Amino acid sequence: MNEIREVDRFECRVVNVIKNLMWKGVTVEEKGTKGRVYFSRVNGELDINHGDTLYIGVKPVYEIEGKTMEVTLYDAENKKLDWTLV
């Protein structure tokens, strides 16, 4: 089995963007597995639209309330946009 490293990035496609006052809620879909992750606090000033390509990084963490992975959303320049636990 291949181990996922913190530096690994997976290409994703934006499938939904919810705009509110200060933040954007962004749902991305990983191209290989079709798995989806929702990020609720992406900077509202960023130009992110349905169909855009973003990247996720996955890092195992100790179990926190039943969640075992930290998933981070990045842009093409490797800038961290948001993170969540799954």
Secondary structure as the mmCIF struct_conf table of DSSP 4:
data_model
#
loop_
_struct_conf.conf_type_id
_struct_conf.id
_struct_conf.beg_label_comp_id
_struct_conf.beg_label_asym_id
_struct_conf.beg_label_seq_id
_struct_conf.end_label_comp_id
_struct_conf.end_label_asym_id
_struct_conf.end_label_seq_id
HELX_LH_PP_P HELX_LH_PP_P1 ASN A 2 ARG A 5
TURN_TY1_P TURN_TY1_P1 GLU A 6 VAL A 7
STRN STRN1 PHE A 10 LYS A 19
BEND BEND1 LEU A 21 MET A 22
STRN STRN2 TRP A 23 GLU A 30
TURN_TY1_P TURN_TY1_P2 LYS A 31 THR A 33
STRN STRN3 ARG A 36 ASN A 43
TURN_TY1_P TURN_TY1_P3 GLY A 44 GLU A 45
BEND BEND2 LEU A 46 LEU A 46
TURN_TY1_P TURN_TY1_P4 HIS A 50 GLY A 51
STRN STRN4 THR A 53 ILE A 64
TURN_TY1_P TURN_TY1_P5 GLU A 65 GLY A 66
STRN STRN5 LYS A 67 TYR A 74
TURN_TY1_P TURN_TY1_P6 ALA A 76 GLU A 77
STRN STRN6 LYS A 80 LEU A 85
#
